[in-house]
Amino acid sequence: MKKVLFALLVTLFVFSCQSEPTMAPGEYQVNVNVKGIYNGMRGHLGLLDTRNRPVFLDTAMAVNEQLTFKGTIKSSSFRLLSINGVKGNLEFILEEGITNIEVYSDSIHTSKIEGGANNKANVLYTSEARSRFSDLKNLRNELRASRSVNNRKRFDSLTDAVNSKTNEYNSFIYEFIDANKSKDFALLLLDKSLQSREEDLDKLKNSYELLNDVISRNAGNRLIGQKIGTYILQQEAVANVNIGKVAPDFSAPTPDGKNLALNDIKGKATIIDFWASWCGPCRRENPNVVKVYEKYHDKGLEIISVSLDRPNQKDRWLQAIEKDGLDWHHVSNLQYWNDPIARLYNVKGIPAMFVLDANGKIVAKKLRGQALENQIASMLN
């Protein structure tokens, strides 16, 4: 009898070891159960490309209603699970260890995911976000209904409720990141938030600073951190040059090698003109700028042109100034698109113009031709 019991215990031990394999650092196994799937049908793991289209990275074949994906990873990341014959796809976290997914074929988005800390956080966030969005959607429907029956009091009350609920919904992602700042998922979620039109730059920066330890954890996270950091710098540059903002000061070498600052030359109206000798549209616009300058300089107009010429193009820059008769202030770092002033003003294309008032505030951007003259006339006439 003891021998039989011992044999049974050995069998159970071996079976348990087989069903829960030991995973080495960096290894993953994703077990996917799909009821009714035929042997030989395929499932795919992938991600979305820059055009929001799925790209397959791994494929598995169904055996006994199960698909198994195995491999190694250096860092956790979002992945999409799609299965032939099943509509839609399921987003989950590919992470170290074992992840079990029970696919509901009639609604793959609601499938059951069981895995490590990152998948648990993902499931919790997704569930709560859906619940909050559903509440917001219901409120919006009530708001539309109150408007259709011309119930003004109810409409005003619901408008306040919708605004409050919208702010809560948009803030939830940052609150969740704060509560889960030790997990890779928090960094992945912050990276995903960059796609949102409701992104709050101040909250984004705060969450980014909270995730320093996660970012430094591995090479993959550092890459994501660099991406978010670059995005923040770009958005700050955009915010710094919005209409109504005081134009950031700068200084750069003049044609004779001296440094000239924006704050040294500002007039009652000031144009900051980004251009280059090699830029055809800039050169074609120059006669119009000359006309505006000659007409309004005596009334207080100043212009400072910032050239994005290349390091070996100083002679071309100087020749273009003389040939086009640009008789105003000029500066250039001769660094092409790496020019720090262009980055400061988030200039992505030239010609690019910023019009400042007497206080140095930006009052207009991207003006050319008659629109530029009309703006200066309205300020100085």
C-alpha positions as CSV (number, residue, x, y, z in Angstrom):
1,M,0.0,0.0,0.0
2,K,2.9,2.4,0.9
3,K,4.5,1.6,-2.5
4,V,1.3,2.5,-4.3
5,L,1.0,5.8,-2.4
6,F,4.6,6.6,-3.0
7,A,4.1,6.0,-6.8
8,L,1.1,8.2,-6.8
9,L,3.0,11.1,-5.1
10,V,5.8,10.8,-7.5
11,T,3.4,10.9,-10.5
12,L,1.6,14.0,-9.1
13,F,5.0,15.7,-8.5
14,V,6.2,15.0,-12.1
15,F,2.8,16.1,-13.5
16,S,2.9,19.4,-11.5
17,C,6.4,20.1,-12.7
18,Q,5.3,19.6,-16.3
19,S,2.2,21.8,-16.0
20,E,4.1,24.6,-14.3
21,P,7.5,24.8,-16.0
22,T,10.3,26.7,-14.3
23,M,11.0,29.8,-16.3
24,A,14.5,31.3,-16.5
25,P,15.0,35.1,-16.3
26,G,13.7,36.7,-19.5
27,E,11.7,33.6,-20.7
28,Y,8.0,33.8,-21.2
29,Q,5.2,31.3,-22.1
30,V,1.7,32.4,-23.2
31,N,-0.9,29.7,-23.0
32,V,-4.1,30.6,-24.9
33,N,-7.2,28.4,-24.6
34,V,-9.9,28.9,-27.3
35,K,-13.0,26.7,-27.1
36,G,-14.1,25.3,-30.5
37,I,-10.9,26.1,-32.4
38,Y,-9.8,23.4,-34.8
39,N,-6.4,21.8,-34.8
40,G,-4.1,23.6,-37.2
41,M,-5.7,27.0,-37.0
42,R,-3.3,29.8,-36.2
43,G,-2.9,32.5,-33.6
44,H,-0.6,35.5,-33.8
45,L,1.2,37.8,-31.4
46,G,2.0,41.2,-32.8
47,L,1.9,45.0,-32.3
48,L,0.7,48.1,-34.0
49,D,3.0,49.9,-36.5
50,T,3.2,53.7,-36.8
51,R,0.1,53.6,-39.0
52,N,-1.9,51.7,-36.4
53,R,-1.8,48.5,-38.4
54,P,-1.1,45.1,-36.7
55,V,2.3,43.5,-37.5
56,F,2.7,39.8,-36.6
57,L,5.8,38.9,-34.6
58,D,5.1,35.3,-33.7
59,T,2.6,32.5,-34.8
60,A,1.4,29.4,-33.1
61,M,-0.7,26.5,-34.3
62,A,-3.7,25.3,-32.3
63,V,-3.6,21.8,-30.7
64,N,-6.5,20.6,-28.6
65,E,-8.0,24.0,-28.4
66,Q,-4.8,25.6,-27.1
67,L,-2.1,27.8,-28.6
68,T,1.3,28.2,-26.9
69,F,3.8,31.0,-27.5
70,K,7.3,30.8,-26.0
71,G,10.4,32.9,-26.2
72,T,12.7,35.4,-24.4
73,I,12.3,39.1,-23.9
74,K,14.5,41.9,-22.5
75,S,11.6,44.0,-21.2
76,S,7.8,43.9,-20.9
77,S,5.7,45.3,-23.7
78,F,2.2,45.5,-25.0
79,R,1.2,42.8,-27.5
80,L,-1.9,42.0,-29.6
81,L,-3.3,38.5,-29.7
82,S,-5.3,37.7,-32.8
83,I,-6.7,34.3,-33.8
84,N,-7.9,33.1,-37.2
85,G,-11.6,32.9,-37.2
86,V,-12.1,35.1,-34.1
87,K,-13.1,38.7,-34.7
88,G,-10.9,41.5,-33.3
89,N,-7.8,41.2,-31.1
90,L,-6.8,41.2,-27.4
91,E,-4.2,43.5,-25.9
92,F,-2.1,42.2,-23.0
93,I,1.3,42.5,-21.5
94,L,4.1,40.2,-22.7
95,E,6.2,39.7,-19.6
96,E,8.5,37.2,-18.0
97,G,6.9,34.0,-16.7
98,I,3.6,32.3,-17.6
99,T,0.6,34.1,-18.9
100,N,-2.7,32.2,-19.3
101,I,-5.4,33.6,-21.5
102,E,-9.0,32.2,-21.8
103,V,-10.3,33.6,-25.1
104,Y,-14.0,34.4,-25.4
105,S,-14.6,34.0,-29.1
106,D,-17.8,36.1,-29.2
107,S,-16.0,39.0,-27.5
108,I,-12.3,38.7,-27.5
109,H,-11.8,42.1,-25.7
110,T,-13.4,40.7,-22.6
111,S,-11.2,37.5,-22.5
112,K,-9.7,36.4,-19.1
113,I,-6.0,37.2,-18.6
114,E,-3.9,35.7,-15.8
115,G,-0.2,36.5,-15.5
116,G,2.4,38.4,-13.5
117,A,2.3,41.8,-11.8
118,N,2.1,43.8,-15.1
119,N,-0.8,41.8,-16.6
120,K,-2.6,42.1,-13.3
121,A,-2.2,45.9,-13.4
122,N,-3.3,45.9,-17.0
123,V,-6.4,44.0,-16.3
124,L,-7.2,46.2,-13.3
125,Y,-6.6,49.4,-15.3
126,T,-8.6,48.3,-18.3
127,S,-11.6,47.2,-16.2
128,E,-11.7,50.5,-14.2
129,A,-11.1,52.7,-17.3
130,R,-14.0,50.9,-19.1
131,S,-16.3,51.4,-16.2
132,R,-15.5,55.1,-15.9
133,F,-15.9,55.6,-19.7
134,S,-19.3,53.8,-19.5
135,D,-20.4,56.2,-16.7
136,L,-19.3,59.2,-18.8
137,K,-21.0,57.9,-21.9
138,N,-24.3,57.4,-20.0
139,L,-24.1,61.0,-18.7
140,R,-23.5,62.3,-22.2
141,N,-26.5,60.5,-23.4
142,E,-28.6,62.0,-20.6
143,L,-27.3,65.4,-21.6
144,R,-28.3,65.0,-25.2
145,A,-31.8,63.8,-24.0
146,S,-32.3,66.8,-21.8
147,R,-31.3,69.1,-24.7
148,S,-33.9,67.5,-27.0
149,V,-36.7,68.2,-24.6
150,N,-35.5,71.7,-23.8
151,N,-35.0,71.1,-20.1
152,R,-32.6,74.0,-19.4
153,K,-32.2,73.3,-15.7
154,R,-31.5,69.6,-16.2
155,F,-29.2,70.5,-19.1
156,D,-27.1,72.9,-17.0
157,S,-26.8,70.4,-14.2
158,L,-25.8,67.5,-16.5
159,T,-23.3,69.8,-18.3
160,D,-21.4,70.4,-15.0
161,A,-21.6,66.6,-14.2
162,V,-20.2,65.7,-17.7
163,N,-17.4,68.2,-17.3
164,S,-16.5,66.9,-13.9
165,K,-16.7,63.3,-15.0
166,T,-14.6,64.0,-18.1
167,N,-11.8,65.6,-15.9
168,E,-11.9,62.5,-13.6
169,Y,-11.7,60.2,-16.6
170,N,-8.8,62.0,-18.1
171,S,-6.9,62.1,-14.8
172,F,-7.4,58.5,-14.0
173,I,-4.5,57.3,-16.1
174,Y,-2.0,59.5,-14.1
175,E,-3.6,58.5,-10.8
176,F,-3.1,54.8,-11.8
177,I,0.5,55.4,-12.8
178,D,1.2,57.0,-9.4
179,A,-0.3,54.1,-7.6
180,N,1.7,51.6,-9.7
181,K,4.9,53.5,-10.2
182,S,7.1,50.5,-9.4
183,K,5.7,48.4,-12.3
184,D,6.8,48.3,-16.0
185,F,3.2,48.6,-16.9
186,A,3.1,52.2,-15.5
187,L,5.8,53.2,-18.0
188,L,4.0,51.3,-20.9
189,L,0.8,53.1,-20.0
190,L,2.4,56.5,-19.9
191,D,4.0,55.8,-23.3
192,K,0.5,54.8,-24.6
193,S,-1.0,58.0,-23.3
194,L,1.1,60.0,-25.8
195,Q,-1.5,59.0,-28.4
196,S,-4.3,60.7,-26.5
197,R,-5.7,64.1,-27.4
198,E,-6.6,64.7,-23.8
199,E,-3.0,64.4,-22.6
200,D,-2.0,66.9,-19.8
201,L,1.6,68.1,-20.2
202,D,2.1,68.9,-16.5
203,K,0.6,65.6,-15.4
204,L,2.6,63.8,-18.0
205,K,5.9,65.4,-16.7
206,N,5.0,64.6,-13.1
207,S,4.3,60.9,-14.0
208,Y,7.5,60.7,-16.0
209,E,9.5,61.9,-13.0
210,L,7.9,59.3,-10.8
211,L,9.1,56.5,-13.1
212,N,12.9,57.1,-12.9
213,D,13.5,53.7,-11.2
214,V,11.4,51.8,-13.8
215,I,13.0,53.6,-16.7
216,S,16.5,52.7,-15.5
217,R,15.6,49.0,-15.0
218,N,16.6,47.7,-18.4
219,A,17.5,48.8,-22.0
220,G,13.9,48.5,-23.3
221,N,12.5,50.8,-20.6
222,R,15.3,53.3,-21.1
223,L,14.4,53.5,-24.8
224,I,10.8,54.2,-23.9
225,G,11.9,56.7,-21.3
226,Q,14.0,58.5,-23.9
227,K,11.0,58.6,-26.3
228,I,8.7,60.1,-23.6
229,G,11.4,62.6,-22.6
230,T,11.9,63.8,-26.2
231,Y,8.1,64.1,-26.6
232,I,7.9,66.3,-23.4
233,L,10.6,68.6,-24.7
234,Q,8.8,68.9,-28.1
235,Q,5.5,69.7,-26.4
236,E,7.2,72.3,-24.1
237,A,8.7,73.9,-27.2
238,V,5.2,74.0,-28.8
239,A,3.7,75.5,-25.6
240,N,6.4,78.1,-25.3
241,V,5.6,79.6,-28.7
242,N,1.8,79.6,-28.6
243,I,0.1,82.8,-29.4
244,G,-0.1,84.9,-26.3
245,K,3.2,83.7,-24.9
246,V,6.2,85.9,-24.5
247,A,8.7,84.9,-27.2
248,P,11.7,83.0,-25.7
249,D,14.9,85.1,-25.9
250,F,17.8,83.8,-27.9
251,S,21.2,84.9,-29.1
252,A,23.4,83.8,-32.0
253,P,26.3,84.9,-34.2
254,T,25.7,87.7,-36.7
255,P,27.4,87.7,-40.1
256,D,30.4,89.5,-38.6
257,G,30.7,87.0,-35.8
258,K,29.3,89.0,-32.9
259,N,26.4,87.7,-30.8
260,L,23.0,89.3,-31.1
261,A,20.0,88.6,-28.8
262,L,16.3,89.0,-29.7
263,N,15.8,91.2,-26.6
264,D,18.4,93.6,-27.9
265,I,16.5,94.5,-31.1
266,K,12.7,94.3,-30.3
267,G,10.6,97.1,-31.6
268,K,6.9,98.1,-31.5
269,A,6.4,95.1,-33.7
270,T,9.0,92.4,-34.4
271,I,9.2,89.7,-36.9
272,I,11.3,86.6,-36.3
273,D,11.9,85.0,-39.7
274,F,13.3,81.5,-40.0
275,W,14.8,80.9,-43.5
276,A,17.8,79.6,-45.4
277,S,19.7,80.5,-48.6
278,W,18.8,77.1,-50.0
279,C,15.1,77.4,-49.3
280,G,13.2,78.3,-52.5
281,P,9.9,79.4,-50.9
282,C,11.9,81.6,-48.4
283,R,13.7,83.3,-51.2
284,R,10.4,83.9,-53.1
285,E,8.8,85.4,-50.0
286,N,11.8,87.7,-49.3
287,P,10.6,90.5,-51.7
288,N,7.3,90.8,-49.8
289,V,9.2,90.9,-46.4
290,V,11.4,93.6,-47.8
291,K,8.4,95.6,-48.9
292,V,6.8,95.3,-45.4
293,Y,10.1,96.3,-43.7
294,E,10.6,99.4,-45.9
295,K,7.0,100.5,-45.3
296,Y,6.9,100.0,-41.6
297,H,10.5,100.2,-40.2
298,D,10.3,103.9,-39.5
299,K,7.0,103.2,-37.5
300,G,8.7,100.7,-35.2
301,L,9.0,97.4,-37.1
302,E,12.1,95.3,-36.5
303,I,13.1,92.0,-38.2
304,I,15.6,89.4,-37.1
305,S,16.2,86.6,-39.6
306,V,17.4,83.2,-38.3
307,S,19.2,81.2,-41.0
308,L,19.2,77.4,-41.1
309,D,22.1,77.2,-43.5
310,R,24.6,74.4,-43.2
311,P,28.0,74.7,-41.5
312,N,29.8,75.1,-44.9
313,Q,27.3,77.6,-46.3
314,K,28.2,80.8,-44.6
315,D,29.2,82.4,-47.9
316,R,25.9,81.4,-49.5
317,W,24.1,82.9,-46.5
318,L,25.9,86.2,-46.8
319,Q,25.4,86.3,-50.6
320,A,21.6,85.6,-50.2
321,I,21.3,88.5,-47.7
322,E,23.0,90.9,-50.1
323,K,21.2,89.7,-53.3
324,D,17.8,89.7,-51.7
325,G,18.3,93.1,-50.1
326,L,17.6,92.0,-46.6
327,D,18.6,95.1,-44.7
328,W,17.8,94.1,-41.1
329,H,19.2,91.9,-38.3
330,H,20.6,88.4,-39.1
331,V,21.9,85.6,-37.0
332,S,22.8,81.9,-37.7
333,N,24.4,79.1,-35.9
334,L,25.0,77.4,-39.3
335,Q,23.7,74.1,-37.9
336,Y,20.9,73.3,-40.5
337,W,17.9,71.7,-38.8
338,N,19.9,71.2,-35.6
339,D,19.8,74.9,-35.0
340,P,19.0,75.4,-31.2
341,I,16.8,78.5,-32.0
342,A,14.7,76.5,-34.5
343,R,14.3,73.8,-31.8
344,L,13.4,76.4,-29.2
345,Y,10.6,77.7,-31.5
346,N,9.6,74.2,-32.7
347,V,10.3,75.1,-36.3
348,K,9.7,72.1,-38.5
349,G,9.5,73.8,-41.9
350,I,10.6,77.1,-43.4
351,P,9.8,79.9,-44.1
352,A,8.4,80.3,-40.6
353,M,7.5,83.7,-39.1
354,F,6.5,84.8,-35.6
355,V,5.1,88.3,-35.1
356,L,5.7,89.9,-31.7
357,D,4.0,93.0,-30.1
358,A,5.8,95.7,-28.2
359,N,5.8,93.5,-25.1
360,G,7.5,90.6,-26.9
361,K,4.3,88.5,-26.9
362,I,3.6,86.3,-29.9
363,V,0.5,87.7,-31.7
364,A,0.7,85.8,-35.0
365,K,2.5,82.9,-36.7
366,K,3.0,81.4,-40.1
367,L,2.0,84.6,-42.0
368,R,3.0,85.3,-45.6
369,G,2.2,87.8,-48.4
370,Q,-0.6,90.2,-47.8
371,A,-1.6,88.5,-44.5
372,L,1.8,89.5,-43.1
373,E,1.5,93.1,-44.2
374,N,-2.1,93.3,-42.8
375,Q,-0.9,92.1,-39.4
376,I,1.9,94.6,-39.2
377,A,-0.4,97.4,-40.5
378,S,-2.9,96.6,-37.8
379,M,-0.2,97.0,-35.2
380,L,1.6,100.1,-36.4
381,N,-0.9,102.2,-38.4
